[in-house]
Amino acid sequence: MAQLFSPEGGSTGSFVSEKAEIFLIILNHLDRYMFRLGKEHLYKLLVIGDLGVGKTSIIKRYVHQNFSSHYRATIGVDFALKVLHWDPETVVRLQLWDIAGQERFGNMTRVYYREAMGAFIVFDVTRPATFEAVAKWKNDLDSKLTLPNGKPVSVVLLANKCDQGKDVLMNNGLKMDQFCKEHGFVGWFETSAKENINIDEASRCLVKHILANECDLMESIEPDVVKPHLTSTKVASCSGCAKS
């Protein structure tokens, strides 16, 4: 994954912002091209959550099928591409944006969220404080990003590091189901990047909901404007949770 970082003596915020904007322009052109092909889809997905919950490890496992316990902390945002052969006639390309955990406290998330069609919010089952931050991440996302029809983008909750099995909450599926319903997640999964548990399944769940959202959007608006947009005033309403 190519990381954006500040050149020596430069401003990290402005440098990252400029690079993110350039990347969005490229992404938009690719999106229009893929749409014209008819059977290919390009979706930008966010991977967000507190520092150290395993976002980068999940992406590395999903994209490259490897795991390391020695990843350095992400600075700003990293990118990765995953290609899915969804069915014999359909290819789905996922642009994964790995956003640094501390970014929720900065001013850059609005830039990073732009044009996203879905998101994973990740917490660490061994650190209860990271679960407490999930609702804050979801609220930040919903306040800055909606689909053109005003609905929130689809979000899947990942309870990561389940192989360590230290969190009692994970033994209460009904409680997690209720949490997802109250906060507008389309599903939740216990995951482990180390043991490769449920990462592919979580992705398929999210993509399935994104494809359904896109079909709904196609029925009401022109194809060339099927894109999410940012809003500074509207907070998206929550949809129900359907664990897959």
C-alpha positions as semicolon CSV with decimal commas, in nm:
position;residue;x (nm);y (nm);z (nm)
1;M;0,000;0,000;0,000
2;A;0,131;0,342;-0,088
3;Q;0,136;0,568;0,213
4;L;0,095;0,942;0,209
5;F;0,342;1,123;0,432
6;S;0,481;1,467;0,474
7;P;0,799;1,557;0,286
8;E;1,078;1,674;0,509
9;G;1,006;2,021;0,634
10;G;0,655;2,018;0,486
11;S;0,307;2,031;0,632
12;T;0,159;1,685;0,682
13;G;-0,202;1,806;0,669
14;S;-0,174;2,003;0,345
15;F;0,042;1,740;0,177
16;V;-0,197;1,457;0,262
17;S;-0,495;1,668;0,159
18;E;-0,342;1,746;-0,182
19;K;-0,251;1,383;-0,247
20;A;-0,594;1,262;-0,137
21;E;-0,762;1,509;-0,373
22;I;-0,546;1,390;-0,665
23;F;-0,625;1,030;-0,582
24;L;-0,998;1,109;-0,578
25;I;-0,976;1,259;-0,927
26;I;-0,809;0,943;-1,056
27;L;-1,066;0,729;-0,876
28;N;-1,353;0,925;-1,031
29;H;-1,219;0,876;-1,384
30;L;-1,173;0,504;-1,321
31;D;-1,524;0,483;-1,178
32;R;-1,679;0,638;-1,490
33;Y;-1,478;0,406;-1,714
34;M;-1,576;0,095;-1,516
35;F;-1,939;0,198;-1,519
36;R;-1,941;0,217;-1,897
37;L;-1,816;-0,142;-1,909
38;G;-2,142;-0,246;-1,745
39;K;-2,016;-0,558;-1,567
40;E;-1,739;-0,400;-1,363
41;H;-1,783;-0,202;-1,045
42;L;-1,531;0,012;-0,859
43;Y;-1,612;0,094;-0,497
44;K;-1,421;0,297;-0,244
45;L;-1,438;0,139;0,102
46;L;-1,322;0,299;0,426
47;V;-1,153;0,103;0,705
48;I;-1,179;0,310;1,022
49;G;-1,150;0,267;1,397
50;D;-0,921;0,356;1,685
51;L;-0,543;0,329;1,677
52;G;-0,407;-0,025;1,705
53;V;-0,728;-0,221;1,645
54;G;-0,579;-0,408;1,348
55;K;-0,709;-0,218;1,044
56;T;-0,386;-0,252;0,847
57;S;-0,352;-0,619;0,943
58;I;-0,704;-0,690;0,819
59;I;-0,631;-0,522;0,485
60;K;-0,296;-0,700;0,445
61;R;-0,464;-1,035;0,515
62;Y;-0,753;-0,962;0,280
63;V;-0,549;-0,825;-0,011
64;H;-0,213;-1,003;0,019
65;Q;-0,300;-1,308;0,232
66;N;-0,026;-1,243;0,484
67;F;0,002;-1,131;0,845
68;S;0,268;-0,962;1,053
69;S;0,260;-0,846;1,412
70;H;0,510;-0,568;1,336
71;Y;0,319;-0,321;1,119
72;R;0,399;0,041;1,190
73;A;0,116;0,279;1,273
74;T;-0,054;0,432;0,970
75;I;0,008;0,802;0,914
76;G;-0,280;0,977;0,741
77;V;-0,414;0,719;0,497
78;D;-0,296;0,411;0,307
79;F;-0,452;0,253;-0,001
80;A;-0,494;-0,102;-0,130
81;L;-0,686;-0,261;-0,417
82;K;-0,878;-0,590;-0,402
83;V;-1,036;-0,748;-0,710
84;L;-1,337;-0,978;-0,663
85;H;-1,480;-1,201;-0,932
86;W;-1,829;-1,163;-0,794
87;D;-1,993;-1,395;-1,044
88;P;-1,901;-1,529;-1,391
89;E;-1,997;-1,196;-1,550
90;T;-1,920;-0,939;-1,280
91;V;-1,592;-0,801;-1,146
92;V;-1,589;-0,584;-0,834
93;R;-1,283;-0,374;-0,759
94;L;-1,252;-0,250;-0,403
95;Q;-1,038;0,054;-0,325
96;L;-0,962;0,017;0,046
97;W;-0,874;0,331;0,239
98;D;-0,690;0,251;0,562
99;I;-0,741;0,563;0,774
100;A;-0,520;0,629;1,074
101;G;-0,692;0,585;1,410
102;Q;-0,609;0,933;1,533
103;E;-0,771;1,099;1,230
104;R;-1,113;1,120;1,398
105;F;-0,967;1,396;1,613
106;G;-0,842;1,593;1,311
107;N;-0,997;1,775;1,018
108;M;-0,909;1,535;0,737
109;T;-1,183;1,273;0,764
110;R;-1,418;1,476;0,546
111;V;-1,163;1,454;0,262
112;Y;-1,094;1,085;0,322
113;Y;-1,464;0,990;0,337
114;R;-1,553;1,157;0,008
115;E;-1,693;0,925;-0,263
116;A;-1,694;0,617;-0,036
117;M;-1,970;0,362;-0,092
118;G;-1,923;0,164;0,229
119;A;-1,709;0,120;0,537
120;F;-1,575;-0,120;0,795
121;I;-1,550;0,008;1,151
122;V;-1,304;-0,200;1,351
123;F;-1,255;-0,246;1,724
124;D;-1,024;-0,468;1,930
125;V;-1,212;-0,723;2,143
126;T;-0,929;-0,715;2,399
127;R;-0,962;-0,337;2,453
128;P;-1,312;-0,229;2,564
129;A;-1,231;0,139;2,508
130;T;-1,205;0,076;2,133
131;F;-1,561;-0,062;2,132
132;E;-1,680;0,247;2,318
133;A;-1,534;0,456;2,033
134;V;-1,729;0,269;1,764
135;A;-2,042;0,484;1,799
136;K;-1,827;0,798;1,773
137;W;-1,671;0,676;1,449
138;K;-2,014;0,587;1,311
139;N;-2,154;0,929;1,403
140;D;-1,854;1,101;1,243
141;L;-1,907;0,902;0,924
142;D;-2,284;0,957;0,907
143;S;-2,247;1,331;0,966
144;K;-2,007;1,372;0,674
145;L;-2,111;1,116;0,413
146;T;-2,442;1,005;0,260
147;L;-2,560;0,850;-0,064
148;P;-2,732;1,079;-0,318
149;N;-3,071;0,964;-0,189
150;G;-2,981;1,086;0,161
151;K;-2,936;0,740;0,309
152;P;-2,620;0,639;0,497
153;V;-2,358;0,425;0,328
154;S;-2,350;0,059;0,432
155;V;-2,122;-0,013;0,729
156;V;-2,009;-0,347;0,873
157;L;-1,871;-0,370;1,228
158;L;-1,562;-0,588;1,278
159;A;-1,487;-0,727;1,625
160;N;-1,120;-0,793;1,557
161;K;-0,862;-1,013;1,734
162;C;-1,129;-1,268;1,823
163;D;-0,857;-1,535;1,833
164;Q;-0,744;-1,386;2,164
165;G;-1,092;-1,446;2,308
166;K;-1,078;-1,212;2,604
167;D;-1,396;-1,015;2,557
168;V;-1,720;-1,134;2,719
169;L;-1,920;-0,913;2,484
170;M;-1,848;-1,147;2,194
171;N;-2,033;-1,426;2,379
172;N;-2,351;-1,219;2,366
173;G;-2,459;-1,212;2,005
174;L;-2,801;-1,069;2,088
175;K;-2,638;-0,768;2,253
176;M;-2,421;-0,709;1,947
177;D;-2,722;-0,748;1,717
178;Q;-2,908;-0,485;1,918
179;F;-2,608;-0,250;1,912
180;C;-2,589;-0,281;1,533
181;K;-2,960;-0,215;1,496
182;E;-2,943;0,096;1,715
183;H;-2,640;0,241;1,535
184;G;-2,722;0,152;1,176
185;F;-2,475;-0,125;1,093
186;V;-2,578;-0,373;0,824
187;G;-2,395;-0,653;1,002
188;W;-2,112;-0,750;1,236
189;F;-1,845;-1,019;1,237
190;E;-1,587;-1,152;1,478
191;T;-1,262;-1,134;1,282
192;S;-0,898;-1,227;1,316
193;A;-0,632;-1,110;1,074
194;K;-0,384;-1,347;1,237
195;E;-0,601;-1,657;1,189
196;N;-0,785;-1,529;0,878
197;I;-1,128;-1,554;1,038
198;N;-1,438;-1,401;0,872
199;I;-1,256;-1,131;0,674
200;D;-1,374;-1,254;0,335
201;E;-1,723;-1,313;0,474
202;A;-1,743;-0,960;0,614
203;S;-1,635;-0,815;0,281
204;R;-1,894;-1,013;0,086
205;C;-2,162;-0,892;0,328
206;L;-2,062;-0,530;0,273
207;V;-2,034;-0,561;-0,105
208;K;-2,374;-0,731;-0,120
209;H;-2,534;-0,433;0,052
210;I;-2,345;-0,185;-0,167
211;L;-2,465;-0,358;-0,483
212;A;-2,822;-0,347;-0,350
213;N;-2,785;0,024;-0,272
214;E;-2,653;0,088;-0,620
215;C;-2,953;-0,087;-0,775
216;D;-3,184;0,135;-0,569
217;L;-2,995;0,445;-0,679
218;M;-3,007;0,339;-1,044
219;E;-3,384;0,335;-1,031
220;S;-3,407;0,698;-0,927
221;I;-3,109;0,887;-1,071
222;E;-2,892;0,893;-1,382
223;P;-2,595;0,651;-1,389
224;D;-2,333;0,923;-1,422
225;V;-2,428;1,070;-1,086
226;V;-2,450;0,748;-0,886
227;K;-2,208;0,872;-0,627
228;P;-2,217;0,947;-0,256
229;H;-2,173;1,307;-0,154
230;L;-2,061;1,495;0,151
231;T;-2,296;1,700;0,360
232;S;-2,215;1,946;0,631
233;T;-2,559;1,959;0,789
234;K;-2,749;1,634;0,738
235;V;-2,695;1,337;0,966
236;A;-2,791;1,011;0,797
237;S;-3,059;0,800;0,960
238;C;-2,979;0,449;1,077
239;S;-3,093;0,134;0,904
240;G;-3,149;-0,203;1,067
241;C;-2,882;-0,461;1,133
242;A;-2,886;-0,786;0,942
243;K;-2,599;-1,012;1,038
244;S;-2,491;-1,237;0,751
